[in-house]
């Protein structure tokens, strides 16, 4: 299929969660961009947890809890974007219930508006402290805490934020294993703990080769981060890539359509082989990957073609990262419709292309 160039182009154990924000933090007063960044940060950790795989997990988002704040809207949007099947009406015993809390941090040493955000899916939760909640300068002020799952291989990408924090994720020990542990221990207050961790909490795992935040010469990392953070539209609606302005200045090295089974977001062996071939040609100093997940036509999946398209794209991105490609080198988007779009995009699959920055 000839494609136009413009086309190619990431615990209930903390507390019994109530599923709504707590005063005095008022999510509707917070900066919408700040809420989106926080939701993206927390969900990027959740999607890496094997016990809640995107491709087989259906989430239940109680409507009375997910229509009252900017954060709730941002969280739902991000969960759908990464590919989870989301149910907002009714429920099934197999569904994983989603809830969240926003707790104020009083007497913040930096004098900023700060809060602790917790998102729970079933028995797994992620929690993190953030400051500057009322502006786009929002940033994490602590490591990511994970409960109910192994955090040893989780990668956290703090390049999302203008102010960076340590790239870490830690597993919070069960209360019975550390009866004297405090949730927010000060650095150096307990022998045998690292700065910024609590007594009884597992030591943080720092990614040895931080492929998620590696600087990319040639293509400015700030430009890529900005492109990744802006709201994305359905390719089907705009009939071009969300990143076409960037691709117009790059050279197409290689492209292909990665096959997926009908109503499936699971990578097939042949697709993994094709991705590996692309990575073999990848130049970290000059290249970016375009990943466009597609689902155009009738589907029996309850969450619809949008879920399939974005889920397929997220799966390809995860495979690229597994093979060592930095997350910021992948520009991911989706194309979905209940009707065929054969004149421009495949009915199912992912359009993968390798684009190269040229100094000539």
N, C-alpha and C positions, 0 to 999 in steps of 0.2 A: 504494500500500500504506500503510495507516494504521499508523504506528509509535508505540508508547507513548513518553512523554517520557523515561522512564528509559533507553530504548534509544538515544536520539539522543546523544542525548546525546552516521646516519652511520657485509730485501731481501737477498734472498739475498746482495746485494753487501756487507752489513755484515760477515758472517762466514758460513762454511758452517754453516747452522743445524742443530742437533741435535734440535730438536723437543721438548725437555724442559727443565725448569728446572735451574739450576746452583747448587750449594752456594756460600755458606752460606744463600742465600735458600731457604726451604722453603715453597712455596705453601700446603700444608695447614695451616701454622701462621698464615697471614695471615688477616685479617678477610675473611669472605666478601663483605661489602658493598663493601669496598675492591677486591677482585678484580673484582666486577661493574662498578664504576665505571671501572676501568682498561680492561676489555674493551670497554665501551660507548664510551669515548673513542677507542680505536684503531680499532674497527670503523666508527665514524662517519666517520673519514677514508677508510678503505678503500672504503666504498660510493660515495664521490664520484669515484673513479678510473675513467675511461671504459674502460680496457683490461680491467677485470674487472666488467662490468655485472651487476647482481643478476639481471636477468631471463633472462640466457642463460648464466650461469656455474654449473657444477656443481663443488662443492668435495669433495675427498677428505680426510677426517680420519682418519689411521691410528689404529686403536683402541688400540694400545699406547702412544700418545703423548697420547691425550685421555681418559684415565680415571684419571689419577694425581694430580690437584690441583684445588683450588677454581678456580684461574684457567682451567685447561683446560675445566672444566665451564661456567664463565661465558662463555668465548670461544665455545664451541660453541652455547650457548643464544642468544647475541647474533647470531651469524652466521645461525642459523635464523630468529630473530625479524625481521631486516631483509629476509628473503626469499630468501636463497641456497638452492639445492638442495644438500643435504648428504648425502654418502655416507660411512658409517662402516665398511661391509663391502665388500670388493672394490674395484676401481677400473676406470676407463676411460681410454684414452690422452688423451682430451680433457679429463679432469678437471684442476682446478688443485689441487695439493697444498698443504695448509695446515700450517704449523709455527710454533713460537714458541720464544723463549728468555727467561729471566729471569736477568740478571746482576747480582751485587751491586755497589753503589757503596761502596767502602771509604773511610774517613776523611771521611765526609760532614760538611761544615762546620757543618751545623745539628744534628749529633748525633742525627739521626733514622735509623730503619731505611729504607734507600733502595735502589732497584734500577732497572735499565734493562730495559724490556719491549720486545720486538720481535716483531711478527706478520708473517708472510710468506704471501702467496698467489701461487703461481707465481713470477714474477720480480719481483713488486712487494712492497715491505716498508714498514712504518711503525714508527718507534721513538721512545720517549720515556722520560725519567727521571721517577720518582715517589718521593715520600718519605712517611713515616708509613704504611708498608705494613701495620702491625698494628692499624690502627684506621679508623673511618669518617672520620677527619680526613685520609685520604690525599689527596695533591694533586700535580700536576705541578710539576717544578722546572726545566723547560727547554721550549723550543719542540718541536713535533712535527717529526721528520725523516722525509722520504719519499725512497725510492730506487726507481728503475725506472719512474717516472711523473712527469708534470708536476704540480707542487704550486701553481702560480700562482693557481688559482681555488678552492683548498680552504678551507673554513671550519671552524674549530675552536671548539667551544662549551665553554668552561671554567666555565660556570655549573653544570656537573655537580658541581663540587667546592666545598666550603665555603671553601677558599682558592683564589683565582683567580691564574692565571699569564697572561702575555701571550697574546692570541688570535692565534696565528701557526702557519703550516706552512711549512717550507722544504724545498727539494729539495737533497739531498746530492749534491755534485759527484762524478763518478767519480774513483777514486784517481789515475788517470794524469793527470788535469787539475790535480791539486793534490798533488804528491808530498810536500810538507812539512806538509800539513794534519793537525791533531790532532783526534780526535773530540770533545773537550771543551775548546775554547780558553776561557781566562778573558776576561772583558770587557776590552776595551782593549789586548789583548796584541799585536794585529796591525793595522798601518795599513790603513784602508779597510774594516774590518769593523765591523758594528754590535755593541753590547754583547750578549753571550750567543750570538754566532755564531762559527763556526770559520773560519779562513783557507781560502779555496777553496770555501766553501759559498755557494750562491746567497743573495742578500739575502732576508730574510723578506718574505712578502707579507701585509700587514695589510689586512683587509677594510675598505674605505672606509666603507661604511655597515653597521655590524655588526648585521644583522638577527637574528643568532643569539642575541645576548645583550642586546638592547635592553630597558630597563626598561619595564614595562607599568603605567601608572597605573590605579587603579580595582581591578584584580585583582592582588593581591600576587604578584610574581614568585617569591617564596620558596614560596608555596603551590603554584603551578604546577610548580615544579621538584621539590617533594616528591612530587606526584602522579605525575609522569613517571618518577620513579626507583623507585617502589615496584613490587614484583612484580605482573605482570598475569596474570589468569586468562582462559581462553577464555570469551567471551560466551555460547557455547552451553551451557556447564556451569552458569554462575551465572544465566543468563537475565536479565541486566541489564548495563548498562555498568559498567566498573570505576570510572568517574568520576561515577556517578549522584548521589552525595552533593553534588558540585559543581553538576551540571546542575539539580538541584532548586531551586537558589537563583538560576538564570539564566533569562533569557527566550529562547525559541526565535525566532530571526529568520527562518531559512530552512532547508529541508532538501531533499535529493534523493538518488536512488540513481544513482551513476555507473556506466555500463555497462562491462563488460570482456568480451572474447571468451572462448569456452570454453577452459579450461586455459591462460589467458593472464594475465600480470600487466602487460601493456603498455597504457598509457593510449591510448584511442581519441580521435580529433579532437573528437568531440562531448563527451567527458568533459572535455577541456582547456577547451573553450568554457564549459562549466558551471562549472568551477572559477574561471575568470576572472570570471564574473558574480558569484560569491560574494565574490571578493576586492574587486570594485568596491564592495560594501556593507560591507566590513570596516572596523571602527573599532579602531585599535590600542590605544586607551585603555580600551576596554570589552569587547572581543570575544575569544572563543576558538573554535577549530574542533574539532569532534568528527569523527574519522576512524575508521570501523569497517570493516576489510577483511573480506569474506565469501567463503567457499567451502563450500557445504553440498550434498553429493551426491557421486556417483561421479566420479572423475577418473582420467585416464590418466597424470598427472604422477607420476613416481617418488617425489618428496618428499612427495606427499600434499596434502590440502586445507589443512593448517596453513601449508605453504609458500606456497600460492596466496593465502590470506587475508592473511597478514602481508606478503607481497610487494606485493599490491595497495595495502594501506594505506601502505606505505613509499613507493610510487610517487606516491601522491596528496600525501603530506607533502612529498616532494621538489619537486613542482610548485608547491605553495603557497609554499614557501621561495623557489623561483625567481622567483615573482611578488612577493616582498618581505615575506612574512609571517614574523615571527620564529618560530624553532623552538619556543620555549616557549609560543607561542600555539596549538600543535597538540597535542591529546591523542589519541594513536594507539593502537588496539587491534585485536583480531581476533576473528572468529567462524567456527569451522570444524567440520565434521562430515562423516562419510561418508554421512549421511542428510539428507534435506531438512528444512528448518526454516521452511517457508513461513508458519507462523502468526506468526512474529516477524521473520525476516530473509530477505533475498533469497538465492537459490541461488548467485549469483556477482555480484560488483560491490563497490562501496564506499558505505556510507551516510555521506554528508557533511552535516553541519549546522553552522550558524553560531549560536553562543549568546552572549547579551549580558548583561553585568553591569548591573544597574539600581540606581541610588541611591535611587529612590523607594520 
